[in-house]
Amino acid sequence: MSKNIDWQNLGFSYIQTDKRFVANYKNGAWDNGSLIEDANIVMNECAGVLQYAQTCFEGLKAYTTKDGHIVTFRPDLNADRLISSCKRLEMPVFPKDKFIDAVTQVVKANADYVPPYGSGATLYLRPYMFGINPVIGVKPADEYQFRLFATPVGPYFKGGAKPITIKVSDFDRAAPHGTGNIKAGANYAMSLHAIVTAHQEGFDENMYLDPATRTKVEETGGANFLFITKDNKVVTPKSNSILPSITRRSLMVVAKDYLGLEVEEREVFFEEVKDFAECGLCGTAAVISPVGKIVDHGKEICLPSGMDDMGPVTKKLYDTLTGIQMGEIDAPDGWIHRIK
Ligand SMILES: *Cc1c(COP(=O)(O)O)cnc(C)c1O
């Protein structure tokens, strides 16, 4: 029985669901973990996460496909990425099989919160890990907690995807040899001032450039860039400080194998941006948000795709990937993890 929720009018905010998965790391080993009902965490005032931000996270969605199954999309890649985040933050890795099992258990236990097919809403899953024992001298914690909760979220675009306006930020998101390529909570803490500032100035998002030379496009606070050239090539920036988006990597496969487009992952100079035909931001939440305008200190770059609709190639990419996710189009092997 589906919960009595108005799926169409759900926003993107936390709604507590029935069960979450918790596992603890102590004395050098993970316990088996289990589903619990308590949504609150009690920890010491000196917990590593509270003092030195030793935490990383993931984000993925569960949804109902056309034929009525509940699935998640490429959770193995979220598991792999959490492992890289843990390694970089000197945290014990959470094993991949345990990760997939936790996803499966949480979705099954909260199956009533998975929105119906066609609603556009999804059950957002948030796996995360943090140092939980007291740490006062700067060092990694000895004990950790892995958690995974679910919260239903509404359709990202209500009434169609309208192109957004972004600004070239004066702030940096990630240092050249820093933590930009992992999903560390600290990256987001750093980005809050920049996004609040951008919103106050009337922009939807920030475009971050490479901090070293400020000549190359990196990404936004939480989504990778895709550009379409005037001759329909799909181009995405390459840099060691970009977070490897699973959506972006999937879209590159869709572009090449499903749409027969040429794809390129390479350095993208800001200078070239004015010559692209389309631009989009990709991430789990929206799949692709079309960008209509990029503003660099008052200088406007208006993408030829305009401010009314997604560009034609971006739209094809969007429709194909969401079609694969929703079970309307055959998926490449291993992309769809069926839960129910
Ligand atoms: C999570 C995230 C993305 C998007 O990754 P997906 O796996 O596609 O959801 C992009 N950029 C940053 C900085 C992120 O944290």
The ligand as a Tripos MOL2 file, in Angstrom:
@<TRIPOS>MOLECULE
LIG
   15    15     1     0     0
SMALL
NO_CHARGES

@<TRIPOS>ATOM
      1 C1         27.0420   14.2030   -6.2820 C.3       1 LIG1
      2 C2         27.7030   15.2200   -7.1170 C.ar      1 LIG1
      3 C3         27.5070   15.2860   -8.5090 C.ar      1 LIG1
      4 C4         26.5380   14.3980   -9.2550 C.3       1 LIG1
      5 O1         26.8600   13.0500   -9.1970 O.3       1 LIG1
      6 P1         25.7710   11.9450   -9.5630 P.3       1 LIG1
      7 O2         26.4790   10.6680   -9.2580 O.co2     1 LIG1
      8 O3         25.4480   12.0960  -10.9830 O.co2     1 LIG1
      9 O4         24.6020   12.2000   -8.6840 O.co2     1 LIG1
     10 C5         28.2210   16.2200   -9.2200 C.ar      1 LIG1
     11 N1         29.0530   17.0950   -8.6170 N.ar      1 LIG1
     12 C6         29.2450   17.0820   -7.2780 C.ar      1 LIG1
     13 C7         30.1700   18.0660   -6.6740 C.3       1 LIG1
     14 C8         28.5800   16.1430   -6.4890 C.ar      1 LIG1
     15 O5         28.7790   16.1370   -5.1720 O.3       1 LIG1
@<TRIPOS>BOND
     1     1     2 1
     2     2     3 ar
     3     2    14 ar
     4     3     4 1
     5     3    10 ar
     6     4     5 1
     7     5     6 1
     8     6     7 2
     9     6     8 1
    10     6     9 1
    11    10    11 ar
    12    11    12 ar
    13    12    13 1
    14    12    14 ar
    15    14    15 1
@<TRIPOS>SUBSTRUCTURE
     1 LIG1         1 GROUP 0 **** ****
